[in-house]
Amino acid sequence: MQDRPVYLDNAAATRMDERVLDAMRPYFLDTYAVATSEFGYSQGIEARESLDDARESIAVSLGAGPEEFIFTSGSTESSNIALKGVAQALGKKKGKHIIVSKIEDFPVLNSAKALEKQGFRVTYLSVDGDGFIDLQELSDSISDKTILVSIQHANQEIGTIQDIDSIGRVCKEKGALFHSDATHTFTRVPLDVRKTPADLVTVSAHTIHGPKGVGGLYIRSGTQIGKWIDGGFQEFNLRAGLENIPGAVGFAKAVELVTPEETLRLQAMRDHIIDRILDEIPNTTLNGHRWKRLPQNANITFHFIEGESITLHLDMRGFAVSTGSACFSRSLEGSHVIFGIGGDHERAHGSIRFTFGRYNTMEDVDTVVVAAAEIANELRSISPLSEK
């Protein structure tokens, strides 16, 4: 058991930075009014100014204008707005065809499936063994009825980073809107919408040591999109409801605190754990591209043993990691991402994701590798899969 818990599931959620909490606190206890116009009362005007400042700060980090960024409750809502909002705006005008990859995160995949039930046709692009889509297949799949292509910037499980600049150019040439889920790359991997031809981009605070329950959607000026929630006229009349001002302020502060130096430190931990596990623990396979991957992500299959067993044994020793095994999901299926890159059930069920954050150290890497090696040896000694 560790002297302190070692949290290595930062792709799921990150510990909030105390400086983010300090920035948010006044908007719970002092400036707690709703955001009002310049003709409102002073506390409401102050709340509006703080919301506008947060919006501009995050938009600038994307290379966007503040009028091109709306706040949401997180990445799930942002991707739902992107797919369903475009479908609502363009489905009857242009066509009912949408394209996504087979390894998208569930907000995109399940939004696409929901649209299928409404009469939309969805093309699910295959990926290669590293998780990349084929640009020619994408181009061939786009027709004059295609209204939207949604391809993630980087995969949530295996960390592979797509070439969204090239994807965006194909979409632009063929006349389809392009949405990218950048939940796991935002602030960690360069993204500038002045250069990347994306029309919609999903981002969130929960993966960068910001608050849960707040995210955002970049919507390029001129993009046709339907209103998501009816009510008032908040968020440029795209999403009604009282604005989460503490969350918006915290999100902006979290963005401000991410530095290139920190990202390089995470990348060093990623490379170290991949090198050590592949060198020191037999029968292990890296999932995703070795180099074109998220700086904070390492996903490795431990063959001949179940991922949930590794996860539970690591937890008993004080380590928190995640697995692609079905037993850690309400679904009865293993990781759709591992299946998508050509993996079988054994590979999917034996996958473990290690993701790093601000509060991890290289010592955490070394201690979890030692623990994983011991656990792998113990479990393989009693595993019927090893005997086969």
N, C-alpha and C positions, 0 to 999 in steps of 0.2 A: 504494500500500500504506500502511495506517495505521501510525502509530508504535506503537500497541498494538492488539490485537484488540478489536473492538467486538461484543459478544455481544447479539443482539437476538432471541433465541429463548427468552425466559424463561417462556413458557407450556409449553414442553417440560420444562425443568428450570432451576433457578436455582443460582448459585454459593452454596455454604454460607457463612453469616456466621461469621467467626472466633469470635464470642462464643458461637455455637451449638456449635462444635467444642470450645471450652473447657469448656462445660457438660457435654458428653458424655464428655470424656476420662477423668475419674475412674471412670466405670462400665465402662471397658475395662481399666484398669490397677489400680485399688484396690478399688472395690466391685463386683466382677465375679460375685458369687454369684447363684444363682437367687433369685427373690423367695419368701420363706418366711413362714409365719404368725408371730404373736406368740410362739409357743412354739418357734420355731426358734433358730438361732444368730444372733449379733449382725449379721454382715455380710449375711445373708439378710434379716433384719428391716429393715436400712437400705435394702436394695435394694427391698423391698416398699413401704416408706414413700415412696421416691423415685418409684416407679411410680404409687402412689396420688396423690401430689402432682401429678405430670404430668397424670394423668387428670382430676383435679379442675380444674386450671388450664385445660385445653382445653375441658372441658365447660362451665365457667362462661362462656367466651368465646362459646359457642353459646346460652347461656341455659338449659343443661341441668343435670341432676344427674349426679354422677360415675357413678352406677349405670346411667346411660343411655348411656354411651359406652364402646365397646370399641376397642382398638388392633388394627390390621391391618398387612399388609405394604405397603399403599398404596391408591390410589383404585381400581385394578382389582379388587383383592380385596374392597374395601368394597362396590362396586356388585354384584359377583357374589354376595356374601352377601345383600345386600338383595333382589335378584330371586329367586335360587334358594332362599334361606332362607324367604321368604314363600311361594313356590310349594310348598315341601316341607311347610310348616305348614298351609296353607289349601287346597291344590289339591284334596284329597279332601273337605274339610269344606264348602267354599263353592262353588268353581268353578275353572275353568282358563282364565280370560281375563285378559290383561295388556295394558296400553296404554303405548306409548312414542311419542316423536316420531321423525320420519324423520332428524333431524339430531343425535341423541344421540351421545355419544362411544362408541367401540367396546366398552368394558366393558359398557355397558348394551345396545347393539344386539346384540352377539354373545351375551350372556347370554339375551336374548329369543329369538334364533334357536335357541340350544341348547334352550331350553324348548319351542319349537315341535316339535322332533324328539321330545320326550317327550310330545307330545299336547296341549300348551297352545295356545290360540288367542291370537295377538298382533295387536292393532290398531296400525298405524303412522300416527300423525297427521301430516297435511301442515302446512306452515308457509307464511307469506306471504313476500313479497319481502324483508322485513327479518329473517325468522327466527322470528316469533312464531307460536305455536299459536293456534287459534281456540277460545275458551272454550265456545262453543255446540257446536262439533263434539266437544269433549271430553265435555261433559255428555251429548250424544246417544249417545256411544260407550260410556258406562258402563252396565252391566247388573247384574242381581243376581248374576251369575256373575263379575263383575270383582273380582279380589282385590288388584290393585296397579296404580297409575299411576306411571310414572317419567318425569319431565320435568326436565331439567337447569336449574340456576339461571341459568347463562350458558353460551353455546356456546364450545367450545374453539377454534374456528377464527375465526368472524366476530365473536365477543364480545357478541352480543345478549343482554341480560338479560331473562329471562322474568318475568312477574308471578306469582311462586310463591305469594304470599298468596292471590290470587284462585283460582289453580289448586288450592291446598290446600283452600280453602273449598268448591269444587265437589266435590272428592273426598269431603270429610267429609259434605256433604249427601247424596251418593249412596251412601255406605257403602263406599268403596274406600280402601285404604291409599295413602299418597302418599310416594314416594321422590324425592329431588332430589340430583343430583350437583352439589355445590358446590365441586368441586376448584379452580376458577379464580376463585371469588368469595370463598372463605373468608378472612376478615380484611380483604378489600378492599372488599366490598359488604356493607352491614348485613344481618345475619341473626340473628334471635332466635327460637328455637323456642317461646318462651312466647307469641309473637305470630303466628308463621307456622305454620299447621296442617300441618306436615310430620311424618310418622311415622318416616321414616328419612332421614338426610342423610350423604352421602359427603364426606369431607375428606381432605387429604393435606398432607404437609410439604414435598414437593419443589418446590412452586410458590411458597413463601414463604421461601426461603433456609434451609430446614431440610434434614435428611438425606434421601437417597433410601431407599426400602425401608421407610417407615413412614407409615401413614395411620390413619384411624379411621372409625368408623360410629356416628352417633347413632341410637339406637333408643328411641323414645318408650316410656315405662313402660307395660306392658300389651300391647305389640305382639306378636303371635304370629309367631315366626320359628324355623326349624329350625337345629340345630347345623351349623356349616360344616365343621369338622375334628374327627375323632374322636381321642381320646387322653385327656389329663387334663382337669381342670376349670377351666383358665385362662379368663380373660375372661368371667366369669359363666357358665361352662360353655357358651359359644357358639363358642369358637375355641381348640382345644387346642394345646399347644406352649409351649416356653419363651418368655417375654415378651422382647421387644427393649427392654430397659431403657435402654441408651444412646440408641436411636432415640426412645423415648418422651420422655426428658428433653430431647433436642434439639428434638423437635417442639414441646414446651411452651415452650422458650426462643424458638424462631422465632416462635411466636404472640405472645409477650410483646413482641418487638422491633418488630412492625409498628405504625406510628402513622398517624393520620389525615393528618398533615402529609406523610408520605412518599407516601401514596396520592394526595394532591392534586398532588404533584410528578410522579408517573407520569402522571396525567391531563393535566397541562400538556404533557408530552412527546407523549402520544397526540394531543392536539388540534393541536399544532404540526406533527407529521409529516403528519397528514391534510390540514390546510390547505395546507401547502407542496406536497405531491405533487399534490393536485387542482388547485391554482392554476398550478403551474409545469411539470407534465409532462402533455402532451396525451394524450387517449385513456386515461384512468384512471378507475376506478369504485370507490367505497367499497363494501365488502361488510359487511352488517349495519347496524343502526340507527345514525344519526349520534350520538345522545346517550345512548340507553338501551343502553350498551355497557360492557364492562369498562374500568376506568380505565387498564389497561396494554396494551390491544389495539388495533391498527390492521391491518385486512386489506384489501388493495387489489389489484384486477386491473389489470395492464398489458396492454392489448389489443394484439393482433397479434404478440405474442412469447410464448415458452414460459417458464413460471415456473422450470423447472430451469436454463435458460440464465441468467436473471437471478441466481438463487441462486449458481450456479457463478462467475459474473463478480464478484458481490459478495464471495464467499469469497476470490477471488484478490486482492481489495483489502483484505481483513481484516475483512469484515463477516459475521456469522452470522445468517441469517434462515431461515425455512422456507417451503415452497411446497405448494400443494394438488395439484401435478402428480403423475401416476401414476409418473413415473420416480424419484421420491423415496420410493416405497412398493413393497412386495412385491406389491401389488395392481396389476392392469392398468387399473384405473379411476381417474378423477380424483376430486376431492374430492366426497364424497357430500353435504357440507353446501352447497357452491355449487350442485350440481344440485338440492338440496332447496329452495333459495330461488328456483328458476326459472332458474338460469344454464345456459348451454350449455357444450359441451366447451371452446370457446375461452376462455370466462370462467373455467372451473374450472382449466384448465391454465395460465392466466396469473396466478393469484392468488399474492400474497406476503403472509405474515403477519409483522408487526413487533410484538414484545412486549417490554415494558420491565421493568426490575427495579431493585433498590437501587443497583446499581453503574453505572447508565447516567446520562448527563448530557445537557443540551440540546445540547451540542456534538456528541455522538454523532448526534443527530437531524439536525442541519444537515449534517454530513459525509456521512451515508448518503443524504440527499436529493440532494446534488450528485452522488454516485457513481451513484445510481439513474437520474438524468436522463441522465448521459453514457452509461450502459450501454443505456438504453432507445433513445436515438438511434442508437447503434451497431448494436444488434440489429435495429431496425426498418429500417435502411437495407439490410439483406441478407435480411430476412424475406419469404418468399413470401406470408405472411398479410397483410403491409402492402400488397403489390401488389394483392391481391384487394380 
